[in-house]
């Protein structure tokens, strides 16, 4: 796996380190390949403090397993209360704005099955199916 740019040997940092025993990596600590393990190794031993502080809840299980999970069983498009009127034409809203009759908005016709509570409705009676 040759890289495109090969740095000339004379520019390598190690040229200056020749003759110095540990080449800047220390006699005691030593420059070892994977001194603290590879990747997330040691999360319950050597690196426990780090995992507890910065990654709480990394280990263990939570909730119930759902075997053979199929997304279509949980398909439930949503709409916010604030954007309910976008499902009905502007003409319908204006027609019934003054009269006391409530407009019926059937969200399931638009393929929506859950209405969420964010937003505000205009002061106009409305029935949501």
Buried (B, 14 or more C-beta within 10 A) or exposed (E): EEEEEEEEEEEEEEEEEEEEEEEEEEEEEEEEEEEEEEEEEBBEEEBEEEBBEEEEEEEEEEEEEEEEEEEEEEEEEEBEBEEBBEBBEEEEBEEBEEEEEEBEBEBEEEEBEEBEEEEEEEEBEBEBE
